[in-house]
Amino acid sequence: MLPEIEGFFRTDKLPHMWCPGCGNGIVLHGLVKAIAELGLDKNKVTIVSGIGCSARAAAYLDFDTVHTTHGRALAFATGIKLARPELNVFVLMGDGDCSAIGGNHLIHAARRNIDLTALVFNNSIYGMTGGQASPMTPSGKRATTAPTGTLERSFDLCELARAAGATMVGRATAFHTRLLTGLLVKGHRNKGFSLVEVITQCPTAYGRRNKMGQPADMLRWQKEHAVDIKAARNMDSGQLQDKIIIGELHRSTAPELTTRYRQLIQELREGGGFLD
Amino acid sequence: MTEYTQPRLMQGNEACVEGALAAGLNFFAGYPITPSTEIAESLAGRLPKAGGVFMQMEDEIASISAVIGASLTGAKAMTATSGPGFSLMQEGLGYGVMAEVPCVLVNVQRLGPSTGIATAPAQGDVMQSRWGTHGDHPVIVITPSSVAEVYTLTVQAFNLAERYRTPVILLMDEVVAHMRESVVLPEPGQLQIVNRPRPETPPGVYNPAEHAGRPVRPMACFGDGYRVHVTGLAHDATGFATSRPEVVNVEMTRLNEKIPATAGEIIPPEKICCDDADIVLTAFGGTARAAMRAMRLARRDGLKVGLLRPVVLWPVPERAIAGLAAAGKRFLVVEMNFGQYGREIERVAAGRAAVYGLYRVSGELITPAEILGRIREVA
């Protein structure tokens, strides 16, 4: 392991449990590099994860870490952040975790613009349970629960987060690691709800079933199908079919919840009176 | 005279709020539901004034999750709900038990199942509060019968949650939650407030495994520099996941035994006129009030009737029940369900005493006259 990131890992918990060729390790590397670049105090970083392959990342990281229940990572994180606003909270979720069972919590965390940095490992599949279709499985792709290809449309999670009120939204892939780290740095610096989606490969449960080749082929696929947002703005919908738009997709400003709440407490204490 | 020593007319739900604040509540998350809503409404104004946080979440699952998250940072955290919401909270309740996170869940029961009758009293969540979440697990459930007792038991609920590092359920019914009574609150200084055990070692050097032999281990809170891991997976004494049977066996046994069976007597059940009684009415919550009246009416008629009122429902106060059974008393269990606690009385009585029931689920209180009628039937 690179010495500059080794200090952020509970090395006694390694090697990790992910399959050979899995993209989760690359994504985790991207996260840790962002935390290093941000220069955060290790004792003031909290990692909150849901359930699934990606969620196991929490145990490998040497911060306060909580591996919560399926879909609820953002709800746990909301309690943590409001109770202790000085903590830097990163929320690690999978695509099924975040967009299916946790979809309600996602839109409300975004609506509240609470200062959390959400990182969604999107491997297009439920990997831990063996390859069932998720709301992020592209239409027509195969899964154990969609043996002839899923009939449903998939979510554009970034568009969903933006519409729900997230003030920073970005997308990267496991191939575009520097972009990923940059987006996480920007996401953390954004005082509000930030969501970074990262397309990552699951060779075992998704790639194999959909004839995507070896892990390296899946990474190559990410490289070839990714289009930077700046370039995408000059392309029509036909050109963008089957493409993944990457980069910082959205930025806006809105009041942040924990800040507003601290202000309310301050105002009530100074002003007194009206709620007596 | 301070505000505490003056008698105040107060609703059960209001007394719950006062008790929670006195116990040190600084985080509440909830979702509106009748008949518990007054608790959330009151705390929405009170908590930020006290420097705490009130959050209305998107549903009950999020509420209990946020409560557990807040408690992980050291907050004293609570939620309040009713049957349908309590069903949704079972997921988080199980997490809180498994990860040993102190918190208080208030369940103001209403008639169920499903939407049932939102405003009608019932006591149908006795078993849900015990076994609602999956897997074997310890649980503490306490139930008040008066507004004053709502206050003291809310404080106790926090104290027990902190002492045992576990979720504690304050099980109310609609009668007690919405009833108004004159109460005199104790001065805050008179209350015993318990805080969770914390590591005594400096930050960074805490290893929970060093406390492996202790039923309740010190809890390092997020942000304090201990960099701990918390998971709902079966885990070893260090807090990290394991599926090794010999470790899981030890840890699950400890978890299930850390709240001793005798915890049912931590707050002793109330026994009134039981010594010479032939029949012991057994009732809790709002129903116990009607039972008390029925007992007096029966005594006036020369019937030897007593009252046993469990305050801690789970663990069952077995010693008190077994003692009465061994003394040859007969039990008449009165509850607004179809015998959920009556079967526990039968279990503990173990054939040594007859156990009769007066069980009804109609959305109405069981009246003293009905109870008296049933006493005459079995006397």
Interface residues (C-beta under 8 A of the other chain):
Chain A: R10 K13 K42 N43 K44 T46 V48 A58 A59 D62 F63 D64 T65 V66 H67 T68 T69 R72 A75 F76 A77 T78 G79 I80 L82 A83 R84 E86 L87 N104 H105 H108 Y261 L264 I265 L268 R269 L275
Chain B: N26 F27 A29 G45 R46 P48 K49 G51 V53 M55 M57 E58 D59 I61 A62 S63 S65 A66 V67 I68 G69 A70 S71 L72 T73 G74 A75 A77 E91 G92 Y95 A99 P203 G204 F222 G223 D224 G225 Y226 R227 V228 H229 V230 T231 G232 L233 F240 A241
